[in-house]
Amino acid sequence: MDNFAWRKGHRYGLLICDARTHKPIELLPDREKETIQAWLQAHPEVLRITRDRYPRFKEAMEEVRPDLYHIHDRFHLIHNLWDLHDEVMKKVLPSKIRKNGEPEVPVIVTATKQELRQKENVERKWARVQEVQRLRKQGYSLRRIGNLLSCSPVTVSNYLSMQEPPQPYRSKRPKPIDVHEARVIEMIEKGMNVKRIHACLSQEFDYKGTYGAVRVFVTETRKKKKQGQTLQAHHYYSRRYIRKLFWQNALEDEEKRSVINEILERYPVLGPFYAFLTSFRTTVSSRDAEGFRSLILFEKQREDPFTKSFITRLLTDFQPTLHALMSEDSNGYVEGQINRLKMMKRLLYGRASFPLLRVRMLYRIQ
């Protein structure tokens, strides 16, 4: 046995699996440094470790076994990238984006006094953001800026990534009926009632929304028609849809490629991040370790506020990440064992101790 996979298996424990048989061989009661080091000293045959980027693993292993070959788990690497991608999309894009470059129409849902107060709050917040960015350029650390302005380092980091003032209004949430607005207007012109419209959308166009949403939209549209207003559907992209397109990088589809180009043109701040996102996934999927190294070092020099924290954390334990691109070893089978462990833990909750959980986890019929 020379290759093992490590994974935090439950709230206080650590699951260890054999990379050859994909079976669990040990469940440690905690993730403390002393516990990990004692197990490693008792198993000198271990030469390679596949693990996630939990810092304590690195500290414990390097002290007692500096000869170990560390390999990061690619699944968690891509998962961390997705979290970064989701965070950037939420910071930059509104929840609904009009198609064809039409200006976003604010949806005011508050009283006049509240609107004025909200506008003042936005102006005050933007002034604070500019102060944070000014102090950062002068070389102040995140913690020191937070102490000066009485806010947390996390808030300071969020302010550093802001490129423009926040919106003074609340964006309208996207709804399933939005993509069917043109069809519903056409059905209204044909004289169809709400019940028939809902049935048609559900049966022919796979509408997943509620009957009430259809009724509200039809009622509002009929009022506009009585007032002589032109009936026109408002076509939107949802932020969730744009996030999916950026992640998939579906450039072979002409329609999706045009949507990506439109968003990048309207939000140019996303251009460098989109290039980093696609290059990161390409180098990982192709196992191009040298290309990945060059990409990370280039991004480090660029100091993009969107990726700076992500890159800094990645470089603190970078060599095992490169090993992940040069090796076929993975933690994929461990994730399946983790699901099994969690199921057992829930079955035993409140009625048994850790020793019984360990015995049940390691037991298997020969």
ROSE-656065 format. One record per residue: residue in three letters; x, y, z of N, C-alpha, C, O in turn. Coordinates in steps of 0.02 Angstrom, whole numbers, plus 50000, padded with zeros to 5 digits. Example, Ala and Ser with C-alpha at 12.3 -4.5 7.8 and 13.67 -1.06 7.14 Angstrom:
ALA506604971650390506154977550390506604983550390507124983450423;SER506424988850354506844994750357506455000250394506705005750402;
***
This chain:
MET500424994150000500005000050000500445006250000500805007550049;ASP500435010149946500855016049943500485022449927500795027749925;ASN499845022049915499475028049894498815028349932498435023449932;PHE498685034049963498085034650004497745041249989498065046049967;ALA497095041449999496705047549989496405049750056496145045650094;TRP496465056150069496225058950133495645063550119495625067050068;ARG495175063550166494595067950158494275068950226494185064150264;LYS494085075150241493725076550303493045073150298492625075350258;GLY492925067950337492335063750326491725065850366491165064850341;HIS491805068550424491235070950463491475076650506492035079050496;ARG491075078850551491235085250585491915085250619492265090350618;TYR492115079550648492745079450685493225074250658493785073750684;GLY493045070350609493455064750589493825065550523493765070550489;LEU494195060250507494595060150446494565053250416494745048350449;LEU494335052650354494275046250320494885045150276495085049650240;ILE495175039150279495755037350239495575031250198495335026250224;CYS495695031650132495535026150086496155023950049496625027750039;ASP496155017550029496695014749988496555016349915496005015049890;ALA497045019249880496945021349811496885015449764496615016149709;ARG497135009549783497105003749738496435000249742496134998549691;THR496184999149803495554995549812494955000249818494384998049812;HIS495085006749829494555011749838494135010449900493565012749904;LYS494405006649948494045004950010494325008950068494925010350070;PRO493895010850115494145014350175494555009650219494365003950230;ILE495115012050244495555008050286495615010850357495845007450403;GLU495395017150366495425020150433494965026150437494885029950389;LEU494675026950495494275032850511494535035650576494405032850629;LEU494905041150572495195044250631494675048450668494225051250636;PRO494725048850734494205052350773494215059950764493715063250778;ASP494785062750741494815070050733495335071650680495655067250652;ARG495435078250667495925080450617496495084150649496835088150617;GLU496615082950713497155086350748497835084050721497905078450697;LYS498325088550726498985087150700499285080850732499585076750697;GLU499215080050797499515074350831499205067850807499565062850800;THR498555067750795498215061650772498465059650703498605053750690;ILE498525064550658498755063150590499475060750591499655056050555;GLN499905063950630500605062150632500705055150662501135051450639;ALA500315053450713500375046750743500195041350692500535036150688;TRP499675042550652499485037450602500025036850548500185031250527;LEU500305042350526500835042150475501455038550500501765034750463;GLN501635039750563502225036350590502105028950597502585024950593;ALA501485026950607501335019750613501275016350545501225010250542;HIS501275020250490501205017450423501745020350377501605024550335;PRO502365018150385502905020750343502855018650270503205021350227;GLU502415013850255502335011650185501985016850141501985016250080;VAL501675021850172501325027050134501845031450099502285034250131;LEU501775032150033502245036249994501895042049958502195047249946;ARG501255041049940500885046149903500225047549938499895042949962;ILE500035053849941499425055949974499015060349926499265065249900;THR498385058449916497915062649879497465065949930497145062449969;ARG497435072449932497075076049984496775082449958496925084549902;ASP496325085449998496075092149981496565097250010497095095450035;ARG496385103650007496865108850024496785111350096496935117050112;TYR496555106950139496495108650210497195109850238497615105350235;PRO497355115950264498035117750283498355113050335498965111950333;ARG497955110450381498235106250435498545099850407499015097250437;PHE498275097250352498565091250322499295092550303499735088550319;LYS499405098050269500085099750247500555100550306501105097850306;GLU500345104150356500775105450414500955098950450501535097850467;ALA500455094650461500585088550498501035083750459501475080550488;MET500915083150394501295078250354502015080350343502465076250345;GLU502125086750331502805089050316503265088550377503875088150369;GLU502985088750437503405088350496503675081350508504255080550526;VAL503265076250497503475069350512503675065450449504065060850453;ARG503395067350391503545063750330503665068650273503235069250229;PRO504225072150272504355076950218504455073650150504465077150099;ASP504535067050149504645063450087504005061750050504025059349994;LEU503415063150080502785061350049502665065349985502855071249980;TYR502355062149937502165065349873501435067449878500995063249879;HIS501315074049882500645076649892500305078049825500605080649779;ILE499655076249822499255077449762498595080449783498235077549823;HIS498445086249756497795089449772497235086149732497345083149680;ASP496645086749759496055083949727495785088749674495645094549689;ARG495715086449612495495090849557494775092849564494575098349543;PHE494365088549594493655090249603493575096549645493205101049626;HIS493935096849701493875102749744494185108849713493975114549726;LEU494685107849671494995113549635494485116849589494415122949588;ILE494125112749550493615115449505493025118149545492715123149525;HIS492865114949601492315117349643492475124249671492035128549673;ASN493095125349692493295131949716493255137149661493075142849673;LEU493435135149600493395139649543492665141549529492515147349515;TRP492205136749534491495138249525491245143149577490865147649560;ASP491455142349639491245146949692491495154049676491125158949685;LEU492105154649651492375161149631491965164049573491795169949573;HIS491815159849524491425162049466490735164549487490505169749464;ASP490405160949531489745162949556489785169549593489345173749586;GLU490295170349633490385176449672490485182549627490205187849639;VAL490895181749574491035187249528490405189149490490265195049480;MET490015184149467489405185649431488915189649475488585194149450;LYS488875187949538488415191549583488645198649595488235203149604;LYS489305199749595489565206449607489455211049547489325217049555;VAL489515208349487489525212449426488835212949393488625218449373;LEU488475207449388487865207349349487245208149392487215205449447;PRO486735211749367486085211849401485735205149391485955201149350;SER485215203949428484865197549422484525196749354484445191149330;LYS484335202349323484025202149256484365207349212484475213049232;ILE484535205249151484895209549104484485209849040484335204649009;ARG484305215849019483915216548957484315214248897484925215348893;LYS483975211148850484295209148788484405215048742484115220448751;ASN484835214048692484965218948639485235225548665485145230748634;GLY485545225348723485875231248749485405236748772485615242448779;GLU484765235248783484305240348806484475242148878484685237848916;PRO484385248448898484555250448966484115247049017483525245749004;GLU484395245449073484025242149126483525247049157483695252749173;VAL482905244849163482375249149191482315247649265482145241949283;PRO482435252449309482385251149380481665249549401481195252649376;VAL481605244849446480945243049473480915245949543481205243149590;ILE480555251449551480505254749616479945251549656479375251349634;VAL480125249049714479625245649755479565248849824479265245949869;THR479835254949833479825258149899479485264949894479375267549839;ALA479305267749952478995274249954479505279649939480105278349938;THR479265285749927479695291249905480235292849957480815293649940;LYS480035293250021480525294750072481045289250078481645290650088;GLN480825283250070481295277650072481775277750013482355276050018;GLU481505279849955481935280449896482495285449908483075284149892;LEU482325291149935482825296349949483335293850000483935295049993;ARG483085290550051483535287950102483995282550073484585282150090;GLN483715278450029484115273249997484655276249952485215273849950;LYS484475281549916484965284949874485535287949915486115287649895;GLU485365290849973485875293550016486335288050043486945289050048;ASN486045282450059486455276850083486935274350030487505272650045;VAL486695274149967487125271949913487705276749903488275274649894;GLU487565283249905488095288249898488605287749955489205288349944;ARG488355286650015488795285950072489225279550066489815279650083;LYS488925274250043489295267950034489825268649980490385266149988;TRP489655271949925490145272749871490735277149893491305275849873;ALA490595282249934491145286249961491595282050006492205282950006;ARG491305277550043491685273050086492105268250044492685266750060;VAL491815265749989492175261349944492785264849915493335261949912;GLN492705271049893493255274849865493795276149917494395276149901;GLU493605277149979494085278150033494495271750045495105271950055;VAL494145265950044494485259550052494995258549996495565256550009;GLN494795259849934495245258849878495825263749880496385261949860;ARG495725269849905496265274649911496775272349963497385272749952;LEU496535269750020496985267350072497375261250048497965260350065;ARG497045257050009497385251049983497955252949937498495249849939;LYS497855257949895498385260249850498975263149888499535263149863;GLN498845265649948499385268349990499765262850027500245264350063;GLY499555256550018499925250950047499645248250112499955244050144;TYR499065250550133498765248150195498515240950186498275239150132;SER498575236950237498315230050235497565230050244497275235050267;LEU497245224450227496525223850234496315224650307495825228050322;ARG496695221650352496515222050423496585229150450496175231450489;ARG497115232550428497215239350453496665244050426496425248450462;ILE496485243150363495945247250335495295245950373494925250550389;GLY495165239550389494565237850427494565241050496494045243350519;ASN495145241350528495185244550594495075252050589494745255050633;LEU495335255150536495255262350528494535264250514494295269450538;LEU494185260050474493505261750453492965257750490492375258250475;SER493185253850540492715249950582492295245150541491675245050546;CYS492615241150500492275235950461492735229850458493335230350473;SER492465224150438492855218050436493295217750374493145221050324;PRO493835213750375494255212850316493875210050256494045211450198;VAL493355206050270492945203250215492585208850179492555208950117;THR492305213650217491965219350187492465223550147492295226050093;VAL493065224450174493585228250139493745224850072493805228250021;SER493815218250073493965214650011493405215449960493535216249901;ASN492775215249983492215216249937492215223249907492065224149848;TYR492385228249947492405235149923492955236049871492885239849823;LEU493515232549880494075233149832493895230549763494175232749713;SER493435225849760493245222949695492685226849660492525225249603;MET492405231849693491855235749663492135240749613492605244449628;GLN491845240749552492075245149499491625251149488491825256049455;GLU491015250849514490535256249503490065256549563490015251749601;PRO489705262149571489245262649628488715257349627488505255249573;PRO488485255049685487935250149686487285253249661487205259349663;GLN486835249149638486195251549612485755253949669485715250649721;PRO485415259649661484995262149715484295259049717483865261449754;TYR484185253849679483525250649679483625243149681484165240549670;ARG483085239749697483115232449700482925229549633482415231349603;SER483335225049609483195221949544482615216949550482525213649601;LYS482225216649498481675211949497481925204949484482345203849440;ARG481685200249523481925193349516481665190249451481095191449431;PRO482085186349418481855182849357481345177449376481405174249429;LYS480845176449333480325171549345480235167149283480415169249228;PRO479975161049292479885156649234479455159549179479535157849120;ILE478995164149196478545166949146478905171749099478665173149045;ASP479495174349120479845179449081480015177149010479935180948962;VAL480235170949003480445168548937479855167048892479945165848832;HIS479245167248919478645165648879478215171848868477645171248845;GLU478475177748883478065183748877477795184848807477205186348798;ALA478225183948756478005185048687477445180248668476975182148633;ARG477505173848690476985168948674476325170648709475795170048680;VAL476375172848771475765174548808475415180548776474805180548770;ILE475795185548755475485191348721475135189148657474595191548641;GLU475455184648621475145182048559474495178348575474015179048538;MET474475174548629473875170948648473325175748671472735174648657;ILE473515181148705473025186148726472705189348665472105190548665;GLU473105190848614472845193748552472345189148518471895191448483;LYS472435182648528471975177748498471345176848540470885173248519;GLY471305180048598470705179648640470695173748688470155172148713;MET471255170648701471275164948747471235167348819471505172648835;ASN470895163548862470855165348933471455162648971471875159048943;VAL471485164349035472075162649075472165155149082472715152549078;LYS471615151549091471645144349100471935140949038472355136449044;ARG471715143048979471965140048917472695141848906473085137748882;ILE472875148048922473565150148913474035146048958474565143848935;HIS473845145149020474255141249066474315134049043474865131149044;ALA473765131049021473785124148997474235123548936474615118748930;CYS474185128348890474595128148829475335128748846475755125048819;LEU475505133348891476215134148910476485127948944477055125948931;SER476075124848986476305118949023476395112948978476865109048987;GLN475935111948931475945105948889476405106548829476745101748811;GLU476435112448798476805113148736477495116348745477945115148705;PHE477585120348797478215124048805478565122548871479035126048890;ASP478335117348906478665114948967478735120549018479265121349049;TYR478205124349028478205129749078478185126749148477755122549163;LYS478655128849191478705126149258478465130949313478495129249372;GLY478225136749293478005141649342477295140249367477005135049353;THR477035145049405476385144149436475825147049392475945151049347;TYR475215144849407474625147649373474535154949392474335159049350;GLY474685156649455474595163549477475045168449439474835174049426;ALA475655166349422476095170749385475815172249316475875177849291;VAL475515167249284475205168249219474605173049225474525177449184;ARG474205171949277473615176149286473815183449298473505187949269;VAL474325184649339474545191549352474795194849288474635200649274;PHE475205191149250475475194049189474925195549138474935200849106;VAL474445191049131473885192149084473465198049106473265202049064;THR473345198749170472945204349196473285210949182472975215649158;GLU473935211349196474305217549184474335219249110474275225049091;THR474415214149068474455215248996473785217748969473775222148925;ARG473235215048993472575217248970472445224448991472125228248954;LYS472675226449051472595233449072472975238149025472705243349006;LYS473575236249007473965240448961473615240948893473625246148860;LYS473305235348872472965235348808472365240048809472235243648761;LYS471985240148865471405244548871471615251848872471255256248847;GLN472205253248900472455260148903472775262448838473005268148832;GLY472785257848789473055259748723473805258948717474095261248668;GLN474135255948766474855255048762475025249348715474645244548707;THR475615249848684475855244648639476085238648679476485239348725;LEU475825232848662476025226748697476695224348670476765222848611;GLN477185224048713477855222048693478175218048749478175220148806;ALA478435212348731478765208048780479455210748798479825213048754;HIS479615210548861480275212548884480705206248890480585202048933;HIS481205205848848481625199848848482245201148891482585206148883;TYR482365196448936482925197148982483365190948979483155185448960;TYR483995192148998484435186549015484455186349092484515191549124;SER484395180549120484485179949192485225179249208485615176649167;ARG485415181449266486115180749287486315173349290486885171549274;ARG485855169149309485995161949312486155159249243486605155049235;TYR485795161549192485925159349124486605161649099486975157849068;ILE486785167949113487435170549092487995166849128488515165249098;ARG487895165549192488395161749230488515154849199489085152649195;LYS487985151649177488035145049145488405145549078488825141349063;LEU488245150749038488585151548973489325152648982489735149648946;PHE489525156949029490225158349041490595152049063491155150749042;TRP490265148049105490585142049131490665136849076491195133549071;GLN490165135949035490185131048981490625133248923490885129048886;ASN490705139848914491105142648859490865139848792491255137348752;ALA490195140248781489885137148723489965141548661489475144148635;LEU490585142248637490725146548580490545143348513490475146848463;GLU490465136748512490295133348449489575134748429489395134248370;ASP489145136548477488455138348463488425145848447488605149948488;GLU488205147548387488215154448364487785158948408487985164548425;GLU487195156548428486755160648470487055161948538487045167548562;LYS487335156748569487645157548635488265161848631488405165748676;ARG488645161148577489245165248568489065172548563489425176848590;SER488515174148528488305181048522488085183948589488205189848603;VAL487775179748631487575182048698488195183448740488215188548775;ILE488685179048738489305180148776489645186548754489875190448795;ASN489685187648688490005193748662489625199948683489925205148699;GLU488955199448684488555205248704488675206948778488735212848795;ILE488695201948821488815203148892489515205948904489595210548944;LEU490005203348869490695205748878490755212948853491155216848879;GLU490375214648802490395221548776490065226348824490295232048833;ARG489525224148856489165228548902489495228848971489425233849007;TYR489855223548989490205223249053490935221549041491145215849054;PRO491325226249016492025224748997492455222549056492975219449046;VAL492245224049117492635221949175492665214349181493105211649214;LEU492185210849149492175203549152492645200349102492775194349106;GLY492905204249053493335201449001493935197649028494025191749011;PRO494365200749069494955197149096494765191149138495105186049136;PHE494225191749177494035186049219493785180349176493925174549191;TYR493405181849123493165176549078493745172949045493725166849038;ALA494265176649025494855173648995495205169049046495435163549029;PHE495255171349108495565167149160495145160949173495425155449180;LEU494495161649176494055155949190494125150549137494205144649154;THR494095152449074494145147549021494835144449017494905138449005;SER495365148449027496045145849024496165140949082496495135849073;PHE495905142549140495985138249199495675131449185496005126249196;ARG495065131349161494725124949149495055121049092495085114949094;THR495295124649041495615121348985496265117949006496385112148988;THR496675121449045497315118449066497205112649114497585107749112;VAL496705113049157496575107549203496315101449165496535095849178;SER495835102449119495555096849082496055093549036496025087449025;SER496525097449009497045094648965497665092449003498145089948972;ARG497665093249070498235091349112498875094849090499405091849091;ASP498815101149072499395105049050499685108649111499495114249127;ALA500155105349145500425108049208500825114449195500775119249234;GLU501225114649142501625120549128501185126449108501305132049129;GLY500675125049068500205130349049499835132949110499705138949115;PHE499655128449155499305130449216499755134749260499535139749288;ARG500395132849265500865136749305500935143849277500925148749314;SER501005144249211501085150849179500465155149189500515161149201;LEU499875151949185499255155649193499205158549264499025164449272;ILE499355154449314499295156749384499795162249399499625167149432;LEU500405161549375500915166749388500745173249352500855178649379;PHE500475172649291500255178649255499695182149292499685188349298;GLU499215178249316498645181149353498885184249418498605189249441;LYS499395181349449499675184249510499975191149496499875195749536;GLN500325191849441500635198249424500095203449405500185209349419;ARG499545201149375499025205749353498635208749411498385214349407;GLU498585205049466498255207349527497545209849513497355215449532;ASP497165205649481496455207149470496095206549537496155201349570;PRO495715211649559495365211049623494875205349627494725202849682;PHE494625203049569494155197349569494505190849587494215186549621;THR495125189949566495475183549573496055183749623496355178649637;LYS496215189549649496815190349690496815185649751497305182249763;SER496265185449788496235181249847496265173849828496605169949861;PHE495925172049774495935165049751496635162849731496855157349749;ILE496995167049695497675165449673498155165149732498575160649735;THR498085169749779498525169849837498455163349877498955160449898;ARG497845161249887497725154949925497985148949886498245144249916;LEU497915149049820498155143449779498915142849783499175137249785;LEU499255148449784499995148349784500285146449851500875144849855;THR499895146549904500165144549969500335137149971500745134950012;ASP500025133149928500165125949925500105123749852499675119849834;PHE500555126349811500475126049738500735119549708500435116949660;GLN501275116849734501585110949703501115104949701501085101649649;PRO500745103349755500265097749750499725098849697499465094049668;THR499555105149683499075106549630499365104649562499015101849519;LEU500005106249551500335104249489500385096649484500315093849430;HIS500505093349541500525086049541499855083049519499835077849488;ALA499305086549536498645084149517498555083949441498185079849415;LEU498905088449406498865088649333499355083849300499295082349241;MET499835081349339500325076749312500185069549332500545064949311;SER499675068449372499525061749398498805059949383498375064349376;GLU498665053549379497985051049368497605050049434497005048749433;ASP497955050649489497635049549554497095054749568497165060549547;SER496575052649602496005057049615495665055149680495765049649705;ASN495275059749706494875058449766494155056649750493725056649794;GLY494015055249686493335054049666492995048449704492425049149725;TYR493345042849713493045037149747492945038649821492505035649853;VAL493345043149849493265044849920492605048449931492285047549983;GLU492395052549882491765056149889491185051349897490715052649935;GLY491205045649861490685040649869490695037649939490165036449968;GLN491285036449966491335033750034491095038950085490825037150137;ILE491205045350070490975050650115490215050550119489935051450173;ASN489885049550063489145049150063488915043350106488435043850144;ARG489265037750099489095031850140489205033350214488795031450256;LEU489745036750230489895038550299489365043150328489145042250385;LYS489155048050289488645052750313487975049150326487625050750373;MET487815044450282487195040750293487225036850358486745036750397;MET487795033550370487865029750433487845034350493487545032650544;LYS488155040050488488175044750544487465046950562487295047550621;ARG487055048150512486365050250525485955044550556485525045750598;LEU486085038450534485725032750562485905031650635485485029450675;LEU486535033150653486765032050721486685038050766486835037750826;TYR486455043550739486455049850777486065049250842485485047350843;GLY486415050850897486095050950963486025044150994485775043651051;ARG486235038850961486125032050987486765027850990486735022151011;ALA487325030650969487945026750969488535031450971488455037550962;SER489135028750982489735032750988490165032150926490005028450879;PHE490715035950926491165035750869491465028750856491505026750798;PRO491665024950907491945018250893491485013850852491715010250808;LEU490825014150865490365010050826490325012650754490305008750707;LEU490325019250746490325022150678490945019850640490895018150581;ARG491515019850672492135017650639492095010350618492285008550563;VAL491845006050663491784998950648491324997850589491474993850544;ARG490755001150588490275000250533490565002850467490434999950414;MET490945008250471491235011150410491765006650380491815006050319;LEU492165003450423492724999350398492514992150383492884988450351;TYR491934990250407491704983250397491494982150324491134986250295;ARG491714976650297491464974650230491514967050225491954963850254;ILE491044964250188491014956950179491564954950130491614957750076;GLN491954950050149492504947750106492234943450049492624941050007;
***
